Every structure is written in structure tokens, then in C-alpha cells.
């Protein structure tokens, strides 16, 4: 049954209880943070709605009529129930907010999020975090389904219904094992050679693979060779490349250590004559549902990522 309009404003009944306890409309008004004329107007409006006099008003103060005392007793039960409802809802909200649910593509999850999460935990020591490391397509799906509070993607494509903001730029790099024939190419390889090479790669929906395919098409490649191997993680790809399986294209964030030790070698890519250069820079983006502003720890995590 819909709540009767008479009882939709419990604040007026709460004000009446304060008058009963303090013996003065003025003191009740101060307790509620309103002016005395505003408090008097609310109480007179309540009397009109109820059709009975609630207060005896005298120069020395205000007291409840016998009818007002009865209404105050009934109102006290309603106010206490409303406070219990608010407290219960607040407890549920606190329990929900105590866990931050994040989905991120592999590169962001492995090489950026650990530092970001340390910073957000410093601001929210009680916070629990659930992180799902999946490909960019799965990140988008989970955000749209409400399964996570915030997502991070590295792929160029996003479905409708997602708001995206760039948090960091990234660069993709072609890497091979030290003994690979491409290491003897002083001027690097061509876009056509890269497109024709069977690479050690992630699955089709991964952000890195989609970004590479988009960049190759933009640079004039009409066909792209199928992968030599499809592996489920960046770490597995690095080990396969270092073992001599074949070349790969990976985030510069993921290969800094291997380039430093010489386990992997980066290969340059030269532009085709008359074609635009291969653009291997990409945007890493935070995503959340359109029209739903971030709040709480999710908003703080986004702000940390932007820094």
C-alpha cells in the first residue's frame, strides 16, 4: 500500500517530538537547524493536515494538547522505525563499499594496478579489493553487467553504454629472441613483414591484439597472418618468445625487464612508401557505465590512476 501523503514528511513529526521534549518551539527549531518562524510554519501545516490542534501556545512557551500528546506517542514509534531502517540501509551500504570490485585487462592488471591499489588502500585501510584480470572485451561486459565497480581496458573498441577516460598512454613493441634473424636488420622490418609474420599472441579479444590489428590496417596492411601460438598471459608469451618460438608484439610496460637483461630484443618497424607510419601507441582507459558517476573507493582509484 502506498504511504499516505500525510506521513511522507516524518521531519514535521520529529519536530513535534522535540517541542514536547524541550517545551519550546524556539529550542526545537535550533535543535533542527531551522528558524523559529520556519518551525512554527511546519507545525501549523501539520495541524492543518491532521485537522487537530497539537500545541497550546503561550508567551511562556508551547505545550502539547492532549491530542498532540497522543500523536507524539504514535509518531515516536514511526520515527524510531525510520531510524532503524536508515541504520540498516547504511550498514548494507558500508558492507558493499568495503569491497572494491575491479576488472582490468592483462597489461593494466599486471603492471599498473598493483601500485594504484597500494595507494587506494592507504586512503582506505579497511578496504577489500577483488580484481579480475581478463581481456578487454570481458572487462567491458562485466562493467555493463554491474559485476564490477570500475574497469580498465587497453583495446581500441568499446561497446555502447560505457563511459571511458584515458588514464595513461602505452606503447606496443615488436620483440624477438636475441638470435632471431630480425635482429640483423639495421633498419628494422616493414609493416608488410610484420603483418605477414605469424606471431606469438594473446586470444582474439585481447586489447593488445586488437590494438595491433587496428594499427596494421591503418598503416596499409590488407591481410594479417594468423597467430603462430595463442597464449593466455603476457608472461607465457615472453617465455615463448625468449625460447625462440617467434616474434610477438607486447606492451613496453611488460618487457622493460627483459630488454634490460637482453632476454628479448626490440625490433623497429619502418613505414611503407606512401603509407602512414605504424602507430603503436595506444590509450589505457578507465571505463564505467554511462550516466553513473563514480563514487567512493572507485572514484579514488580512478583519480590515482590519472596521476
N, C-alpha and C positions, 0 to 999 in steps of 0.2 A: 504494500500500500504506500503511495507517495506520502512524504512527510507534509503535514498540514502547514500552510504558509505561516500560520501564527507562530509555529515553533522553529521556523527556519533560522531565526536570529536568536541564538541562545545567549548572545552577548548582553542583550537587554535584561534577560532573566538573571544573568550573573551580576549585572549592575544592581539589580534589586536586592540580591543576597548581600552585596557589600553595604547597601544602605541599612539593611536590617542589622548587620553586624556592627557598623560604625555609628549608626544613629544620625547620619548627616549625608545629604546629597553631595555637599561640597567635598567632604572627605572621600566619599566613594568615587567622585569624579577624579580627584587627584590620584587615587589608587589605580584607576583605569587609564590614566594619562589623557583625559579629556577635560574640557572646560565645564564649569558648573552649569552654564546655560545649555550646553550640548547634552549633558547628562539628564537635566530636567526635561528637555525636549524628548529624549528617548523614552523616559519613564512615562511621560504623558501619552506618547504614542502607543506604548504598551497598554496603558489603561484603556485607551480608546479601542484598541483591537480586542481586548478581553471584555470590554463593556462593564468594568467594575473599577471602583476606586481602590488603589493599592496603598496609598500613603496618606497619613494625616500630616499636613504641612503647617508648621507654626514658626514664629520668629525664632524660637529656641532650637529648631531642628525638625527632622521628619521621623515619624514612626510608622510602622506598618499598621494598616487596618486589620481587622480580624480576617477579612477575605485575603488581604495581602499576605498575612502570615501563612495561610493555607497554601496560597500559590507559591510562596517562597519554599515551603517544605517540599512541595512536588517538584519545583524547579531544581532544588538541591540534588535530588536523585538523578534528574536528567543531566545536570552539569557534571556530576561525578561519572556518569556513564560515558559522556562525551570525552572527558579527560582520560578515562581508561581506554577508549577507542584510539585517541590520539597517541597515547603512550605505546599501545600495542603496534600501531602502524609505524611509529618511529623505531621501535625495536626491530621490526621486519626490515625497514629501510636500512638500518645500521648493519644488520646481518648481510644484506645484499651488497651494500657499499664496502664491506670489509674484504671482499674478494674482487679483484680487478681481472676481468676476462679479456685476454688479448689474443688475436690471431695475426701471424706475421709470415711473410714469405721467407724462404730459407736464408737468403743473404742478410736480411734485416734481423732475423731471429738469432743467427749465429754470431754476427759481427758487430751489431749496433745495440740491440735491445738489452744485453746484459748490463752495459754501463748505464743506460737510461733507467733500468729498473732499480739499480742501486740508488740512483738519485731520487726516484719517486718513493722508495722505501724509507729513505732518510727523512722525507717530509711526512710519511705516513707509516710509522714503525709497526702499527698493528695490522697493516695491510697484507692480505694474502694475494698471490698472483697465480693465475692459471694461464700458461702460454701454450698455444697450439702453433707449431711450425709446419706450415702446409704451403702448397703453391698459391700463386696469386689468385687464381680462379676460385679456389676453395676459401681463401680469405674473404673475397667479395661475397660468396654465398653465405658464409657464417655471419658476416656483419648484417646482411639483409634479413637473415632469419632471426636476428636478435639473440644469437647464441654467444656473441662476444660484445664487449663494450666499445672496442676500438680495434681497427685493423691497420696493417702496414703492407703495402704491395710494391712490387718492383716492375710489374708488367705494364705495357702501354695501354691496354684496353680495360675499360670498366663498364659494368652493366648500368642501366638506368637505375636511379634511386639511391645512388651513392654520392656523397659529397667528398671531394678529395683535395688535400692541401700538400704541397711539396714540403718535405722536411729535410731532405738532403739530396745532393747530386751524387751520382756514381758513374764510374767509367768501366766499360767492359774491355777485356784484353784477351788477345789470342795467345795461348800458351802451348808449349810443346816440351817434350823431354830434351835434355841437353844434346843428345845425339841425333835428333831429328833432322832430316835434310833441309827443312826451312831455316834452321839456324845458320846456314851458309849463305843465305840470301841477304846481301848487304842492304838492298833497298826494300826488303820485305816482300810480301806477296801481294797479288792483285785481289780486287774484290771478287772477280770471277773465280780465282783459285780457291778462295775461302768458301764461296758458295758451292763449289763443286766438291769440296772435301767432306768426307764422312767424319763427323766429329763425335767425340765422347760428350754426351749431352744429358740434360735432365729430361723429364717427361714433357709431352707436348704442351701442357697447360702451365708450365713453369714460367715465371716472369722473365728470367734471363733468356730462355729460348725464344719466347715471343718477342722480346726486345731485339734480339739479334736478327730474327727473321724480318721484322719490320724495317730495321736499318739496312739490311741487304737489299730488300726490294726498293727502298728509297734511293739506294746508290746504283740502281740499274740492273741488279740481278733478276733474271726472269725465272730461273729454276734454282732450287736449293736441294742439295743431296740429302738423302735420309741419314739419320744418325748411324754411326758405327756401333755405339753402345748407348743405351738409355739407363742411367743410374739414378737412384733415389735421393742422393745427397751430394752436396758440393765436396765434402771430404772424400767420398768414394771416387768422384771424378778426378780430383787432384792425384790420388794414389794411382789411378789407372793411367793418367797421362804421364806421370813420373816413371811408371813402369814401362813406357814405350807403346801403349795401346794406340795412341793417336792424338791429334790436337784437340783442344777444347777452347771455348770462349767463356770466361768467368769474370766475376766482379773483381775489380782491383782491390777491394776490401778483403777478398778471400785469399788472394795469392801473395800478399806482401811478404809474408814469412818465407814462402818457397822461393820467391825471386831473390830474396836476400841471401839464402843459403845456396842458391844455384840448383835447387832441385827441379825448378821449372825455368823456362826461358820465354820471355815475351817477344812476340813477332809483330813487326809493324805491317800495316796494310796501306797500300798506295791506291789512289783513286784511279778509276778507269778514264782514259782520254775522253773528254767531252761530257763526262758524267760527274755528278756531285760526289764529294768525298764520303767515305763511310763514317757515319756519325754514331760512335759507340758510347756517347754519354747518354745517361738516362736519369729520370727523376724517381726518387723513392718517395712514396706518398702515404700519408695517413688517410684513412677512409672511415666514414661513419654515415648513417642514414641521413639522407637529405631532409632538412627541416627539423632535425632533432639535435639541438645544441649539446655539445659535450659538457659534462659536469663532474665534479668530484675528482677522484684519482685519475680518471680517463682524461679529463681536461688537463690535469697537471702533467701526465705523461706526454701528452701532445706538445705542451709548452716546452718540456725538457728536450724532446726530440727536435723541435725547431731550433734550439740553441746550438 
